[in-house]
């Protein structure tokens, strides 16, 4: 299905929200849940209605089952079609934990033009002391990238 000239891939650890994001962006209904087992075992595709971008959902990193199949699907997503963007989907955590996960993904896919999407931040945005700009700066500093 990845025939659009604007293909983007969602990569990241399992349970961090890649499939949920695909479902929301593209009006799909692929199974997704947070847990120790992967719901996504093959590539899943969707197309955004407004911008006509093909979104490629990949199986998550750190799977305990079917590791070879997960890696093969991740490789296919990254090498199978030209990509206009790779989005690292990371569940909200402390800045050093997010940076650690992003560094692991960068080790796997390289660091050319990666974008980071942090999910589940809505669970802490009302907590005292939380500031999205401080979080961005902390992650930027840890990864040595511009915000």
Steps between C-alpha positions, in 0.01 A plus 500: 500500500794737549469663159474860615798722438458609860565188705578520870595218735413476868768318700554447871466265792195278520212646698601862445206594275604452135186311398272728701656798321449334158137430589440863601681652200345272238162395640609137531404245763806280541519331841719688747558479872772562750655180618793264495386325180507657156170554315680605182693214342507619139500839331169685515413783263267795503457818299423837652197661341614862512864472391486166315802364685554127529568411864688175555461346845779263599521227763661631816856468617573285807255222409534176692323286237573469127806725527626411151160578344487834682846596377420389144184715494686799645770460235238471223333823614827688504639364174197394295377839381642851494415673829445869550528456875572258781309573819624352825197447724597506868275471804535788746760438770788684660712686246797265544279195437358657184850591380619145568217351290558749217873422505421129465278571199769725351749214536262282296383745231760776502441859593412652163198725533327317787203658670385416851137464608440468873177324588312478831613851606135579569527282811743745663432838341298615802760396756676771693843572357431354154603735220504380139769751402727385783446139387588587139815681611608213726456244223670729249796545733528126571488412130704799391238601242320832441144542625 
